[in-house]
Amino acid sequence: MKQIHLRVTYRDDGSPFAAYLHLPSKPNEKRAKCRRVEPGMILDINKEGKLIGIELTAPRLVTLGDINKVLEEYGMEPIKEATLKPLLAA
């Protein structure tokens, strides 16, 4: 996957239940380990230590700043608010 995109799962009432931020990765790249980060994030990391995705287990608690702090820690560019638009619209 070459582009960043967000997939959101919603409850019946339309509120977000969980979300997954897909980060650029090679085709069929697999998670080798996970790391829990508060508030409400699980980081998927490949065998080389590269961040390949972020699961948002508490999407209402996670802010753009929280996500960008993690991305910075892994040497990645910050995302813009527009990337989280599907989550913020719920």
C-alpha positions as CSV (number, residue, x, y, z in Angstrom):
1,M,0.0,0.0,0.0
2,K,1.5,3.3,-1.1
3,Q,-0.9,5.8,0.3
4,I,-2.1,6.5,3.8
5,H,-5.8,5.9,4.3
6,L,-8.2,5.5,7.2
7,R,-10.8,2.7,7.6
8,V,-13.5,3.3,10.3
9,T,-15.9,0.7,11.8
10,Y,-19.1,2.2,13.1
11,R,-21.7,1.1,15.7
12,D,-25.3,0.9,14.8
13,D,-25.9,4.4,16.2
14,G,-23.3,5.8,13.8
15,S,-20.6,6.4,16.3
16,P,-17.1,5.1,15.6
17,F,-16.2,1.8,17.2
18,A,-12.6,1.4,16.0
19,A,-10.5,2.7,13.1
20,Y,-7.3,1.6,11.3
21,L,-4.8,4.0,9.8
22,H,-3.1,2.2,7.0
23,L,0.5,3.5,6.4
24,P,2.7,3.1,3.3
25,S,4.0,-0.5,3.1
26,K,5.1,-3.1,0.7
27,P,2.5,-5.5,-0.8
28,N,1.8,-8.4,1.7
29,E,4.0,-6.8,4.4
30,K,3.1,-8.4,7.7
31,R,3.0,-7.2,11.3
32,A,5.8,-8.8,13.4
33,K,4.9,-7.2,16.7
34,C,2.4,-4.8,18.3
35,R,2.9,-2.0,20.7
36,R,0.1,-0.4,22.8
37,V,0.2,3.3,23.1
38,E,-2.2,5.4,25.2
39,P,-4.7,6.8,24.6
40,G,-6.2,3.9,22.7
41,M,-3.7,3.0,20.0
42,I,-2.1,-0.3,18.9
43,L,0.9,0.1,16.6
44,D,1.6,-2.6,14.0
45,I,5.3,-2.9,13.4
46,N,7.1,-5.1,10.7
47,K,10.2,-7.2,11.3
48,E,12.5,-4.3,10.4
49,G,10.9,-2.1,13.0
50,K,8.9,0.0,10.5
51,L,5.5,1.2,11.5
52,I,3.0,-0.1,9.0
53,G,-0.4,0.7,10.7
54,I,-2.1,2.2,13.7
55,E,-5.3,0.7,15.2
56,L,-7.4,3.2,17.0
57,T,-9.2,1.2,19.7
58,A,-10.7,4.3,21.3
59,P,-11.1,6.6,18.3
60,R,-12.9,9.3,20.3
61,L,-9.9,9.7,22.7
62,V,-7.2,9.8,20.1
63,T,-6.2,13.2,18.7
64,L,-4.4,14.2,15.5
65,G,-1.5,15.3,17.8
66,D,-1.4,11.8,19.4
67,I,-1.1,10.2,16.0
68,N,1.5,12.6,14.7
69,K,3.6,12.2,17.8
70,V,3.8,8.4,17.1
71,L,4.5,9.0,13.4
72,E,7.3,11.4,14.4
73,E,8.8,8.8,16.8
74,Y,9.0,6.4,13.8
75,G,10.6,9.1,11.5
76,M,7.4,9.5,9.4
77,E,5.7,12.7,8.1
78,P,2.7,14.0,10.1
79,I,-0.7,13.5,8.7
80,K,-3.2,16.3,8.1
81,E,-6.6,16.7,9.7
82,A,-8.2,15.7,6.4
83,T,-6.9,12.2,6.7
84,L,-9.0,11.8,9.9
85,K,-12.1,13.5,8.3
86,P,-14.2,10.2,8.3
87,L,-13.5,9.8,12.0
88,L,-14.2,13.4,12.9
89,A,-17.4,13.5,11.0
90,A,-19.0,10.7,13.1
